[in-house]
Amino acid sequence: MSRTDDTQEGAAGSDQPARPARRETKPLDAKNALLALNRREPEAQRRAPEADTLEALDTERILELPRRAEPAPITPLPVARLPRGMTMLGEVTASYVARLPRRSAPEPMAMASGEHQTTPTRRKTTPLQPEVCPLCHGAGYLRLDVPVGHPDFGRAAPCECKEREIQTRERAKLRAVSSLKPFDKKTFQTFDPSIPGVREAHEVALRYAEDPVGWLIFQGGYGSGKTHLAAAIAHQREDAGDTVFFSIVPDLLDHLRAAFAPTSELTYDALFERVRESGLLALDDLGAENGTAWATEKLFQLINYRYNYRMPTVITTNARLMSHMDERIRSRLNDRGLVRYVQMEAQDYRERHAGRPARGSGGTRGRGGYTR
């Protein structure tokens, strides 16, 4: 029996556990040595392998990152060459500014002895601000001072400034559709009261323009000055702040007819209401309109409304036109308690200026084809 067998028998017979047999070790090469070293070192103390070691490693298992591409070199843009005879704009501007004459500072004025020279200061101009009403402070409306339970308690009433604004707007709208603009020069200043047959009419017109009460009808022949006095009254009342509507009767009917059109800025009801409610109504050449049933009815509605409310009205006509009027209209014009007639006996001023004798049937043809 050999020694090895004795040893195994002794181990089997004893109670101690048998020692594990030693593994055969082989000499480590460089690659295995590096791997064994990395297993023993902790993660925080690992160091990158040296270049010599990396050369010995298996190159197939190493992950190589792609190299970052080198940026392309920046090449400056080619400078455009100007054609011969041309210059850059900056150079031209610089040479022009250099040639401008420099402004010299103003010489100080010689001051008398004892006086001190002061530097003039510019006044600051501020835009004009609209005046604010001291009553409503620009609101336009006021609350009525009435006790609780009054029908107007808590109701807003227009201020005086708001009422003036509304009246100004209404006057502008009425003037836009009236016939007063062509008669801008027909005022009391341009009327000649020295003409025979017009002095009384001139005096009555002046008094009526100061206090328009009732109706005033100028009756006379063509060119006697009826329209001039009626327009003068309208101008003065308009300057006083009243809402005035002056119109030749055929033109008024044309405006009312046109109000039925879909493209009209004012409806028929709105236009008729403004004419009917105007502070002063002046109707020129009443009776010269075409006597259609519609025209007669609208004129009667207008005249009857103002007749019932005794609203100031000025009318120009003549005896021949009066004879062709509707009986209802003529009856109201003959009310001497409301209406005052002024007869004008002057000759036709158109005939006088032309140097021809006056003719009772002479005249000029107006816009609507009627004779004035």
BALOBA-1460 file (C-alpha; in Angstrom, 3 decimals):
// residues 372
<rec num="1" residu="m" x="0.000" y="0.000" z="0.000"/>
<rec num="2" residu="s" x="1.277" y="3.326" z="-0.894"/>
<rec num="3" residu="r" x="1.439" y="6.522" z="1.149"/>
<rec num="4" residu="t" x="-1.419" y="8.002" z="-0.600"/>
<rec num="5" residu="d" x="-3.639" y="5.135" z="0.194"/>
<rec num="6" residu="d" x="-2.660" y="5.311" z="3.873"/>
<rec num="7" residu="t" x="-3.607" y="8.886" z="3.997"/>
<rec num="8" residu="q" x="-7.017" y="8.281" z="2.506"/>
<rec num="9" residu="e" x="-7.664" y="5.468" z="4.910"/>
<rec num="10" residu="g" x="-6.675" y="7.548" z="7.870"/>
<rec num="11" residu="a" x="-8.975" y="10.285" z="6.773"/>
<rec num="12" residu="a" x="-11.860" y="7.929" z="6.324"/>
<rec num="13" residu="g" x="-11.369" y="6.433" z="9.721"/>
<rec num="14" residu="s" x="-11.242" y="9.778" z="11.589"/>
<rec num="15" residu="d" x="-14.249" y="11.978" z="12.447"/>
<rec num="16" residu="q" x="-12.826" y="15.204" z="10.928"/>
<rec num="17" residu="p" x="-14.164" y="16.293" z="7.541"/>
<rec num="18" residu="a" x="-11.989" y="15.671" z="4.623"/>
<rec num="19" residu="r" x="-10.095" y="18.581" z="3.150"/>
<rec num="20" residu="p" x="-10.983" y="19.516" z="-0.418"/>
<rec num="21" residu="a" x="-8.451" y="18.479" z="-2.910"/>
<rec num="22" residu="r" x="-6.352" y="21.205" z="-4.368"/>
<rec num="23" residu="r" x="-7.129" y="22.327" z="-7.849"/>
<rec num="24" residu="e" x="-4.398" y="22.271" z="-10.285"/>
<rec num="25" residu="t" x="-3.301" y="25.825" z="-11.134"/>
<rec num="26" residu="k" x="-1.973" y="26.836" z="-14.388"/>
<rec num="27" residu="p" x="0.210" y="29.829" z="-15.015"/>
<rec num="28" residu="l" x="-1.890" y="32.927" z="-15.846"/>
<rec num="29" residu="d" x="-1.276" y="34.869" z="-18.963"/>
<rec num="30" residu="a" x="-1.642" y="38.658" z="-19.142"/>
<rec num="31" residu="k" x="-5.289" y="38.597" z="-20.131"/>
<rec num="32" residu="n" x="-6.385" y="36.251" z="-17.332"/>
<rec num="33" residu="a" x="-4.300" y="38.109" z="-14.809"/>
<rec num="34" residu="l" x="-6.033" y="41.378" z="-15.602"/>
<rec num="35" residu="l" x="-9.471" y="39.805" z="-15.300"/>
<rec num="36" residu="a" x="-8.588" y="38.257" z="-11.959"/>
<rec num="37" residu="l" x="-7.279" y="41.571" z="-10.663"/>
<rec num="38" residu="n" x="-10.498" y="43.352" z="-11.673"/>
<rec num="39" residu="r" x="-12.584" y="40.802" z="-9.782"/>
<rec num="40" residu="r" x="-10.694" y="41.391" z="-6.559"/>
<rec num="41" residu="e" x="-10.652" y="45.223" z="-6.722"/>
<rec num="42" residu="p" x="-13.808" y="47.108" z="-5.684"/>
<rec num="43" residu="e" x="-15.813" y="49.040" z="-8.331"/>
<rec num="44" residu="a" x="-14.749" y="52.463" z="-7.039"/>
<rec num="45" residu="q" x="-11.035" y="51.629" z="-7.232"/>
<rec num="46" residu="r" x="-10.934" y="50.246" z="-10.722"/>
<rec num="47" residu="r" x="-8.547" y="52.003" z="-13.034"/>
<rec num="48" residu="a" x="-8.523" y="52.045" z="-16.811"/>
<rec num="49" residu="p" x="-6.158" y="49.524" z="-18.281"/>
<rec num="50" residu="e" x="-2.939" y="50.738" z="-19.612"/>
<rec num="51" residu="a" x="-2.260" y="51.028" z="-23.296"/>
<rec num="52" residu="d" x="-0.087" y="47.958" z="-23.233"/>
<rec num="53" residu="t" x="-2.808" y="45.983" z="-21.573"/>
<rec num="54" residu="l" x="-5.432" y="47.139" z="-24.104"/>
<rec num="55" residu="e" x="-3.236" y="45.938" z="-26.890"/>
<rec num="56" residu="a" x="-3.209" y="42.505" z="-25.257"/>
<rec num="57" residu="l" x="-7.024" y="42.442" z="-24.866"/>
<rec num="58" residu="d" x="-9.334" y="40.945" z="-27.376"/>
<rec num="59" residu="t" x="-10.065" y="43.819" z="-29.754"/>
<rec num="60" residu="e" x="-13.273" y="42.239" z="-30.973"/>
<rec num="61" residu="r" x="-15.000" y="42.802" z="-27.574"/>
<rec num="62" residu="i" x="-14.096" y="46.487" z="-27.248"/>
<rec num="63" residu="l" x="-16.911" y="48.985" z="-28.157"/>
<rec num="64" residu="e" x="-15.467" y="51.775" z="-30.230"/>
<rec num="65" residu="l" x="-17.474" y="55.059" z="-30.497"/>
<rec num="66" residu="p" x="-17.502" y="56.865" z="-33.816"/>
<rec num="67" residu="r" x="-15.292" y="59.875" z="-34.009"/>
<rec num="68" residu="r" x="-16.943" y="63.309" z="-34.164"/>
<rec num="69" residu="a" x="-16.765" y="64.805" z="-37.591"/>
<rec num="70" residu="e" x="-14.481" y="67.744" z="-37.967"/>
<rec num="71" residu="p" x="-16.434" y="71.048" z="-38.611"/>
<rec num="72" residu="a" x="-16.082" y="72.381" z="-42.078"/>
<rec num="73" residu="p" x="-14.001" y="75.525" z="-42.245"/>
<rec num="74" residu="i" x="-15.998" y="78.768" z="-42.608"/>
<rec num="75" residu="t" x="-15.136" y="80.561" z="-45.731"/>
<rec num="76" residu="p" x="-16.103" y="84.259" z="-46.024"/>
<rec num="77" residu="l" x="-18.585" y="85.228" z="-48.716"/>
<rec num="78" residu="p" x="-17.056" y="86.824" z="-51.720"/>
<rec num="79" residu="v" x="-17.360" y="90.602" z="-51.750"/>
<rec num="80" residu="a" x="-19.268" y="91.842" z="-54.714"/>
<rec num="81" residu="r" x="-17.272" y="94.139" z="-56.844"/>
<rec num="82" residu="l" x="-19.031" y="97.291" z="-57.959"/>
<rec num="83" residu="p" x="-18.922" y="98.168" z="-61.608"/>
<rec num="84" residu="r" x="-16.502" y="100.795" z="-62.641"/>
<rec num="85" residu="g" x="-17.727" y="104.302" z="-61.876"/>
<rec num="86" residu="m" x="-20.009" y="103.321" z="-58.939"/>
<rec num="87" residu="t" x="-19.472" y="104.072" z="-55.247"/>
<rec num="88" residu="m" x="-20.867" y="102.500" z="-52.078"/>
<rec num="89" residu="l" x="-23.908" y="104.232" z="-50.572"/>
<rec num="90" residu="g" x="-22.208" y="104.643" z="-47.189"/>
<rec num="91" residu="e" x="-19.273" y="106.465" z="-48.763"/>
<rec num="92" residu="v" x="-21.578" y="108.790" z="-50.682"/>
<rec num="93" residu="t" x="-23.568" y="109.602" z="-47.521"/>
<rec num="94" residu="a" x="-20.440" y="110.291" z="-45.509"/>
<rec num="95" residu="s" x="-19.032" y="112.617" z="-48.150"/>
<rec num="96" residu="y" x="-22.354" y="114.463" z="-48.441"/>
<rec num="97" residu="v" x="-22.615" y="115.003" z="-44.675"/>
<rec num="98" residu="a" x="-19.047" y="116.230" z="-44.561"/>
<rec num="99" residu="r" x="-19.808" y="118.897" z="-47.177"/>
<rec num="100" residu="l" x="-22.821" y="120.303" z="-45.309"/>
<rec num="101" residu="p" x="-22.130" y="123.701" z="-43.756"/>
<rec num="102" residu="r" x="-22.101" y="123.661" z="-40.018"/>
<rec num="103" residu="r" x="-24.547" y="125.921" z="-38.228"/>
<rec num="104" residu="s" x="-22.883" y="128.432" z="-36.073"/>
<rec num="105" residu="a" x="-24.314" y="129.202" z="-32.684"/>
<rec num="106" residu="p" x="-26.292" y="132.470" z="-32.572"/>
<rec num="107" residu="e" x="-24.406" y="135.338" z="-31.165"/>
<rec num="108" residu="p" x="-25.734" y="136.592" z="-27.847"/>
<rec num="109" residu="m" x="-27.557" y="139.888" z="-28.035"/>
<rec num="110" residu="a" x="-25.916" y="142.864" z="-26.501"/>
<rec num="111" residu="m" x="-27.603" y="143.598" z="-23.203"/>
<rec num="112" residu="a" x="-27.786" y="146.957" z="-21.594"/>
<rec num="113" residu="s" x="-25.894" y="147.524" z="-18.405"/>
<rec num="114" residu="g" x="-27.692" y="146.199" z="-15.395"/>
<rec num="115" residu="e" x="-29.750" y="143.678" z="-17.349"/>
<rec num="116" residu="h" x="-29.360" y="139.942" z="-17.064"/>
<rec num="117" residu="q" x="-29.466" y="137.718" z="-20.071"/>
<rec num="118" residu="t" x="-32.099" y="135.025" z="-19.782"/>
<rec num="119" residu="t" x="-32.360" y="131.896" z="-21.829"/>
<rec num="120" residu="p" x="-35.624" y="131.856" z="-23.778"/>
<rec num="121" residu="t" x="-37.834" y="128.907" z="-22.938"/>
<rec num="122" residu="r" x="-40.309" y="127.291" z="-25.269"/>
<rec num="123" residu="r" x="-43.902" y="127.214" z="-24.215"/>
<rec num="124" residu="k" x="-45.256" y="123.739" z="-23.968"/>
<rec num="125" residu="t" x="-48.348" y="123.420" z="-26.091"/>
<rec num="126" residu="t" x="-50.928" y="120.949" z="-24.862"/>
<rec num="127" residu="p" x="-53.809" y="119.741" z="-26.998"/>
<rec num="128" residu="l" x="-57.102" y="121.414" z="-26.303"/>
<rec num="129" residu="q" x="-59.287" y="119.282" z="-24.107"/>
<rec num="130" residu="p" x="-63.065" y="119.417" z="-24.511"/>
<rec num="131" residu="e" x="-64.789" y="121.326" z="-21.760"/>
<rec num="132" residu="v" x="-66.494" y="119.102" z="-19.225"/>
<rec num="133" residu="c" x="-69.986" y="120.074" z="-18.177"/>
<rec num="134" residu="p" x="-69.911" y="121.234" z="-14.521"/>
<rec num="135" residu="l" x="-73.405" y="119.839" z="-13.942"/>
<rec num="136" residu="c" x="-73.155" y="116.238" z="-15.176"/>
<rec num="137" residu="h" x="-69.308" y="116.062" z="-15.373"/>
<rec num="138" residu="g" x="-69.492" y="114.622" z="-18.865"/>
<rec num="139" residu="a" x="-72.106" y="111.932" z="-18.146"/>
<rec num="140" residu="g" x="-74.801" y="113.711" z="-20.161"/>
<rec num="141" residu="y" x="-77.611" y="112.799" z="-17.780"/>
<rec num="142" residu="l" x="-78.757" y="113.827" z="-14.310"/>
<rec num="143" residu="r" x="-80.822" y="112.143" z="-11.647"/>
<rec num="144" residu="l" x="-83.971" y="114.015" z="-10.768"/>
<rec num="145" residu="d" x="-84.204" y="115.222" z="-7.177"/>
<rec num="146" residu="v" x="-87.658" y="113.874" z="-6.348"/>
<rec num="147" residu="p" x="-88.922" y="112.007" z="-3.269"/>
<rec num="148" residu="v" x="-89.250" y="108.244" z="-3.129"/>
<rec num="149" residu="g" x="-92.470" y="107.080" z="-4.725"/>
<rec num="150" residu="h" x="-92.486" y="109.826" z="-7.351"/>
<rec num="151" residu="p" x="-92.987" y="108.507" z="-10.911"/>
<rec num="152" residu="d" x="-89.648" y="110.089" z="-11.941"/>
<rec num="153" residu="f" x="-87.683" y="108.752" z="-8.937"/>
<rec num="154" residu="g" x="-84.469" y="107.130" z="-10.142"/>
<rec num="155" residu="r" x="-85.102" y="108.256" z="-13.697"/>
<rec num="156" residu="a" x="-82.220" y="109.825" z="-15.627"/>
<rec num="157" residu="a" x="-82.957" y="113.115" z="-17.359"/>
<rec num="158" residu="p" x="-80.762" y="114.599" z="-20.096"/>
<rec num="159" residu="c" x="-78.501" y="117.415" z="-18.985"/>
<rec num="160" residu="e" x="-78.490" y="120.834" z="-20.653"/>
<rec num="161" residu="c" x="-75.302" y="119.938" z="-22.519"/>
<rec num="162" residu="k" x="-76.914" y="116.751" z="-23.818"/>
<rec num="163" residu="e" x="-80.000" y="118.638" z="-24.992"/>
<rec num="164" residu="r" x="-77.818" y="121.127" z="-26.867"/>
<rec num="165" residu="e" x="-75.937" y="118.253" z="-28.476"/>
<rec num="166" residu="i" x="-79.189" y="116.621" z="-29.587"/>
<rec num="167" residu="q" x="-80.512" y="119.890" z="-31.000"/>
<rec num="168" residu="t" x="-77.292" y="120.511" z="-32.912"/>
<rec num="169" residu="r" x="-77.445" y="117.037" z="-34.411"/>
<rec num="170" residu="e" x="-81.095" y="117.449" z="-35.382"/>
<rec num="171" residu="r" x="-80.422" y="120.820" z="-37.006"/>
<rec num="172" residu="a" x="-77.638" y="119.309" z="-39.085"/>
<rec num="173" residu="k" x="-79.883" y="116.450" z="-40.235"/>
<rec num="174" residu="l" x="-82.717" y="118.807" z="-41.178"/>
<rec num="175" residu="r" x="-80.398" y="121.141" z="-43.035"/>
<rec num="176" residu="a" x="-79.038" y="118.208" z="-45.056"/>
<rec num="177" residu="v" x="-82.479" y="117.610" z="-46.626"/>
<rec num="178" residu="s" x="-83.727" y="121.191" z="-46.660"/>
<rec num="179" residu="s" x="-83.503" y="123.778" z="-49.428"/>
<rec num="180" residu="l" x="-81.967" y="126.520" z="-47.291"/>
<rec num="181" residu="k" x="-78.372" y="126.140" z="-48.461"/>
<rec num="182" residu="p" x="-78.927" y="127.717" z="-51.918"/>
<rec num="183" residu="f" x="-80.387" y="130.743" z="-50.102"/>
<rec num="184" residu="d" x="-77.420" y="131.392" z="-47.790"/>
<rec num="185" residu="k" x="-77.178" y="134.997" z="-49.014"/>
<rec num="186" residu="k" x="-80.884" y="135.680" z="-48.547"/>
<rec num="187" residu="t" x="-80.664" y="137.476" z="-45.207"/>
<rec num="188" residu="f" x="-82.070" y="140.670" z="-43.741"/>
<rec num="189" residu="q" x="-78.721" y="142.359" z="-44.357"/>
<rec num="190" residu="t" x="-78.969" y="141.735" z="-48.107"/>
<rec num="191" residu="f" x="-82.639" y="142.694" z="-48.404"/>
<rec num="192" residu="d" x="-83.395" y="146.185" z="-49.742"/>
<rec num="193" residu="p" x="-86.401" y="147.595" z="-47.846"/>
<rec num="194" residu="s" x="-86.359" y="150.805" z="-49.907"/>
<rec num="195" residu="i" x="-88.011" y="149.036" z="-52.839"/>
<rec num="196" residu="p" x="-91.605" y="150.206" z="-53.152"/>
<rec num="197" residu="g" x="-94.137" y="147.699" z="-51.855"/>
<rec num="198" residu="v" x="-91.881" y="145.721" z="-49.483"/>
<rec num="199" residu="r" x="-91.352" y="147.999" z="-46.461"/>
<rec num="200" residu="e" x="-94.270" y="146.651" z="-44.467"/>
<rec num="201" residu="a" x="-93.348" y="143.051" z="-45.256"/>
<rec num="202" residu="h" x="-89.757" y="143.711" z="-44.153"/>
<rec num="203" residu="e" x="-90.849" y="145.142" z="-40.790"/>
<rec num="204" residu="v" x="-93.288" y="142.306" z="-40.126"/>
<rec num="205" residu="a" x="-90.623" y="139.742" z="-41.000"/>
<rec num="206" residu="l" x="-88.125" y="141.328" z="-38.596"/>
<rec num="207" residu="r" x="-90.597" y="141.195" z="-35.704"/>
<rec num="208" residu="y" x="-91.591" y="137.637" z="-36.502"/>
<rec num="209" residu="a" x="-87.950" y="136.524" z="-36.623"/>
<rec num="210" residu="e" x="-87.451" y="137.901" z="-33.118"/>
<rec num="211" residu="d" x="-90.544" y="136.170" z="-31.710"/>
<rec num="212" residu="p" x="-92.085" y="133.576" z="-34.050"/>
<rec num="213" residu="v" x="-95.660" y="133.157" z="-32.898"/>
<rec num="214" residu="g" x="-98.466" y="131.927" z="-35.148"/>
<rec num="215" residu="w" x="-98.320" y="131.663" z="-38.918"/>
<rec num="216" residu="l" x="-96.983" y="134.208" z="-41.402"/>
<rec num="217" residu="i" x="-97.944" y="134.081" z="-45.090"/>
<rec num="218" residu="f" x="-96.252" y="136.259" z="-47.713"/>
<rec num="219" residu="q" x="-98.475" y="136.686" z="-50.732"/>
<rec num="220" residu="g" x="-97.443" y="138.467" z="-53.913"/>
<rec num="221" residu="g" x="-96.336" y="138.159" z="-57.505"/>
<rec num="222" residu="y" x="-93.219" y="136.479" z="-58.839"/>
<rec num="223" residu="g" x="-89.935" y="138.163" z="-57.900"/>
<rec num="224" residu="s" x="-91.481" y="140.371" z="-55.203"/>
<rec num="225" residu="g" x="-89.116" y="139.144" z="-52.443"/>
<rec num="226" residu="k" x="-91.325" y="136.573" z="-50.689"/>
<rec num="227" residu="t" x="-88.717" y="133.825" z="-50.719"/>
<rec num="228" residu="h" x="-85.973" y="136.238" z="-49.640"/>
<rec num="229" residu="l" x="-87.855" y="137.256" z="-46.476"/>
<rec num="230" residu="a" x="-88.847" y="133.666" z="-45.648"/>
<rec num="231" residu="a" x="-85.224" y="132.524" z="-45.958"/>
<rec num="232" residu="a" x="-84.047" y="135.480" z="-43.843"/>
<rec num="233" residu="i" x="-86.427" y="134.457" z="-41.050"/>
<rec num="234" residu="a" x="-85.192" y="130.868" z="-41.278"/>
<rec num="235" residu="h" x="-81.540" y="131.957" z="-41.066"/>
<rec num="236" residu="q" x="-82.120" y="134.116" z="-38.007"/>
<rec num="237" residu="r" x="-84.046" y="131.419" z="-36.143"/>
<rec num="238" residu="e" x="-81.384" y="128.884" z="-37.017"/>
<rec num="239" residu="d" x="-78.708" y="131.187" z="-35.624"/>
<rec num="240" residu="a" x="-80.817" y="131.478" z="-32.468"/>
<rec num="241" residu="g" x="-80.630" y="127.705" z="-31.991"/>
<rec num="242" residu="d" x="-84.015" y="126.587" z="-33.296"/>
<rec num="243" residu="t" x="-84.510" y="123.536" z="-35.482"/>
<rec num="244" residu="v" x="-85.527" y="124.985" z="-38.829"/>
<rec num="245" residu="f" x="-86.730" y="123.283" z="-41.983"/>
<rec num="246" residu="f" x="-86.953" y="125.398" z="-45.130"/>
<rec num="247" residu="s" x="-88.050" y="123.751" z="-48.347"/>
<rec num="248" residu="i" x="-89.709" y="124.439" z="-51.644"/>
<rec num="249" residu="v" x="-92.920" y="122.438" z="-51.573"/>
<rec num="250" residu="p" x="-92.289" y="120.378" z="-54.751"/>
<rec num="251" residu="d" x="-88.781" y="119.533" z="-53.459"/>
<rec num="252" residu="l" x="-90.223" y="118.454" z="-50.111"/>
<rec num="253" residu="l" x="-92.589" y="116.039" z="-51.827"/>
<rec num="254" residu="d" x="-89.676" y="114.651" z="-53.852"/>
<rec num="255" residu="h" x="-87.732" y="114.002" z="-50.636"/>
<rec num="256" residu="l" x="-90.692" y="112.226" z="-49.116"/>
<rec num="257" residu="r" x="-91.080" y="110.017" z="-52.178"/>
<rec num="258" residu="a" x="-87.374" y="109.199" z="-52.222"/>
<rec num="259" residu="a" x="-87.550" y="108.132" z="-48.560"/>
<rec num="260" residu="f" x="-89.476" y="105.031" z="-49.638"/>
<rec num="261" residu="a" x="-86.411" y="103.726" z="-51.513"/>
<rec num="262" residu="p" x="-84.471" y="100.904" z="-49.801"/>
<rec num="263" residu="t" x="-81.202" y="102.839" z="-50.223"/>
<rec num="264" residu="s" x="-82.511" y="105.954" z="-48.441"/>
<rec num="265" residu="e" x="-80.586" y="106.996" z="-45.342"/>
<rec num="266" residu="l" x="-83.826" y="108.176" z="-43.712"/>
<rec num="267" residu="t" x="-87.065" y="106.282" z="-43.721"/>
<rec num="268" residu="y" x="-90.242" y="108.043" z="-44.733"/>
<rec num="269" residu="d" x="-91.605" y="108.043" z="-41.183"/>
<rec num="270" residu="a" x="-88.389" y="109.486" z="-39.750"/>
<rec num="271" residu="l" x="-88.186" y="112.259" z="-42.367"/>
<rec num="272" residu="f" x="-91.847" y="113.178" z="-42.086"/>
<rec num="273" residu="e" x="-91.570" y="113.259" z="-38.292"/>
<rec num="274" residu="r" x="-88.595" y="115.618" z="-38.380"/>
<rec num="275" residu="v" x="-90.279" y="117.985" z="-40.796"/>
<rec num="276" residu="r" x="-93.519" y="117.962" z="-38.836"/>
<rec num="277" residu="e" x="-91.809" y="118.534" z="-35.462"/>
<rec num="278" residu="s" x="-89.331" y="121.215" z="-36.577"/>
<rec num="279" residu="g" x="-89.235" y="124.343" z="-34.489"/>
<rec num="280" residu="l" x="-89.884" y="126.538" z="-37.537"/>
<rec num="281" residu="l" x="-91.261" y="125.296" z="-40.839"/>
<rec num="282" residu="a" x="-90.920" y="127.444" z="-43.960"/>
<rec num="283" residu="l" x="-92.787" y="126.273" z="-47.074"/>
<rec num="284" residu="d" x="-91.917" y="128.147" z="-50.256"/>
<rec num="285" residu="d" x="-94.342" y="128.268" z="-53.213"/>
<rec num="286" residu="l" x="-97.189" y="126.369" z="-51.620"/>
<rec num="287" residu="g" x="-99.635" y="125.417" z="-54.383"/>
<rec num="288" residu="a" x="-96.984" y="124.993" z="-57.099"/>
<rec num="289" residu="e" x="-96.847" y="121.231" z="-56.575"/>
<rec num="290" residu="n" x="-98.528" y="118.703" z="-58.812"/>
<rec num="291" residu="g" x="-101.984" y="118.160" z="-57.401"/>
<rec num="292" residu="t" x="-101.887" y="114.359" z="-57.108"/>
<rec num="293" residu="a" x="-103.952" y="112.643" z="-54.449"/>
<rec num="294" residu="w" x="-100.821" y="111.479" z="-52.599"/>
<rec num="295" residu="a" x="-99.196" y="114.942" z="-52.641"/>
<rec num="296" residu="t" x="-102.396" y="116.645" z="-51.481"/>
<rec num="297" residu="e" x="-102.865" y="114.162" z="-48.651"/>
<rec num="298" residu="k" x="-99.286" y="114.532" z="-47.353"/>
<rec num="299" residu="l" x="-99.457" y="118.310" z="-47.436"/>
<rec num="300" residu="f" x="-102.746" y="118.262" z="-45.586"/>
<rec num="301" residu="q" x="-101.334" y="115.966" z="-42.895"/>
<rec num="302" residu="l" x="-98.348" y="118.266" z="-42.431"/>
<rec num="303" residu="i" x="-100.292" y="121.530" z="-42.369"/>
<rec num="304" residu="n" x="-103.123" y="120.155" z="-40.247"/>
<rec num="305" residu="y" x="-100.694" y="118.860" z="-37.608"/>
<rec num="306" residu="r" x="-98.960" y="122.204" z="-37.248"/>
<rec num="307" residu="y" x="-102.276" y="124.018" z="-37.355"/>
<rec num="308" residu="n" x="-103.660" y="121.970" z="-34.457"/>
<rec num="309" residu="y" x="-100.565" y="122.564" z="-32.321"/>
<rec num="310" residu="r" x="-100.148" y="126.227" z="-33.368"/>
<rec num="311" residu="m" x="-96.520" y="125.654" z="-34.361"/>
<rec num="312" residu="p" x="-94.615" y="128.540" z="-36.051"/>
<rec num="313" residu="t" x="-94.918" y="128.281" z="-39.834"/>
<rec num="314" residu="v" x="-93.949" y="130.596" z="-42.691"/>
<rec num="315" residu="i" x="-95.558" y="130.161" z="-46.136"/>
<rec num="316" residu="t" x="-95.064" y="131.943" z="-49.452"/>
<rec num="317" residu="t" x="-97.723" y="131.784" z="-52.168"/>
<rec num="318" residu="n" x="-99.812" y="133.972" z="-54.472"/>
<rec num="319" residu="a" x="-103.458" y="134.415" z="-55.331"/>
<rec num="320" residu="r" x="-103.314" y="132.132" z="-58.351"/>
<rec num="321" residu="l" x="-101.711" y="129.275" z="-56.385"/>
<rec num="322" residu="m" x="-104.219" y="129.731" z="-53.572"/>
<rec num="323" residu="s" x="-107.072" y="129.100" z="-55.973"/>
<rec num="324" residu="h" x="-105.679" y="125.643" z="-56.862"/>
<rec num="325" residu="m" x="-105.186" y="124.464" z="-53.276"/>
<rec num="326" residu="d" x="-107.151" y="121.776" z="-51.557"/>
<rec num="327" residu="e" x="-110.164" y="123.210" z="-49.784"/>
<rec num="328" residu="r" x="-109.125" y="121.767" z="-46.444"/>
<rec num="329" residu="i" x="-105.720" y="123.420" z="-46.667"/>
<rec num="330" residu="r" x="-107.139" y="126.720" z="-47.894"/>
<rec num="331" residu="s" x="-109.652" y="126.751" z="-45.032"/>
<rec num="332" residu="r" x="-106.899" y="126.508" z="-42.417"/>
<rec num="333" residu="l" x="-104.842" y="129.205" z="-44.120"/>
<rec num="334" residu="n" x="-107.806" y="131.566" z="-43.857"/>
<rec num="335" residu="d" x="-107.953" y="131.330" z="-40.047"/>
<rec num="336" residu="r" x="-107.230" y="134.946" z="-39.153"/>
<rec num="337" residu="g" x="-106.844" y="134.079" z="-35.493"/>
<rec num="338" residu="l" x="-103.660" y="132.190" z="-36.272"/>
<rec num="339" residu="v" x="-102.527" y="133.348" z="-39.700"/>
<rec num="340" residu="r" x="-101.315" y="136.799" z="-40.695"/>
<rec num="341" residu="y" x="-101.213" y="137.703" z="-44.383"/>
<rec num="342" residu="v" x="-98.678" y="140.181" z="-45.732"/>
<rec num="343" residu="q" x="-99.267" y="141.399" z="-49.266"/>
<rec num="344" residu="m" x="-96.169" y="142.315" z="-51.284"/>
<rec num="345" residu="e" x="-96.784" y="144.692" z="-54.223"/>
<rec num="346" residu="a" x="-93.238" y="145.035" z="-55.485"/>
<rec num="347" residu="q" x="-92.467" y="144.459" z="-59.141"/>
<rec num="348" residu="d" x="-90.486" y="141.444" z="-60.295"/>
<rec num="349" residu="y" x="-86.855" y="142.232" z="-59.444"/>
<rec num="350" residu="r" x="-85.704" y="139.969" z="-62.249"/>
<rec num="351" residu="e" x="-87.549" y="142.125" z="-64.742"/>
<rec num="352" residu="r" x="-86.168" y="145.291" z="-63.162"/>
<rec num="353" residu="h" x="-82.596" y="144.040" z="-63.332"/>
<rec num="354" residu="a" x="-83.089" y="142.963" z="-66.945"/>
<rec num="355" residu="g" x="-84.448" y="146.402" z="-67.885"/>
<rec num="356" residu="r" x="-87.698" y="145.005" z="-69.269"/>
<rec num="357" residu="p" x="-91.200" y="145.965" z="-68.184"/>
<rec num="358" residu="a" x="-92.753" y="143.735" z="-65.588"/>
<rec num="359" residu="r" x="-95.185" y="141.103" z="-66.763"/>
<rec num="360" residu="g" x="-97.683" y="139.507" z="-64.500"/>
<rec num="361" residu="s" x="-97.079" y="136.075" z="-65.917"/>
<rec num="362" residu="g" x="-93.303" y="136.386" z="-66.219"/>
<rec num="363" residu="g" x="-90.842" y="134.485" z="-64.088"/>
<rec num="364" residu="t" x="-88.123" y="131.878" z="-64.104"/>
<rec num="365" residu="r" x="-88.487" y="128.161" z="-64.179"/>
<rec num="366" residu="g" x="-87.388" y="126.405" z="-61.005"/>
<rec num="367" residu="r" x="-85.935" y="122.987" z="-60.316"/>
<rec num="368" residu="g" x="-89.236" y="121.113" z="-60.543"/>
<rec num="369" residu="g" x="-90.410" y="122.743" z="-63.776"/>
<rec num="370" residu="y" x="-92.720" y="125.154" z="-62.014"/>
<rec num="371" residu="t" x="-92.694" y="128.959" z="-62.336"/>
<rec num="372" residu="r" x="-91.410" y="131.100" z="-59.520"/>
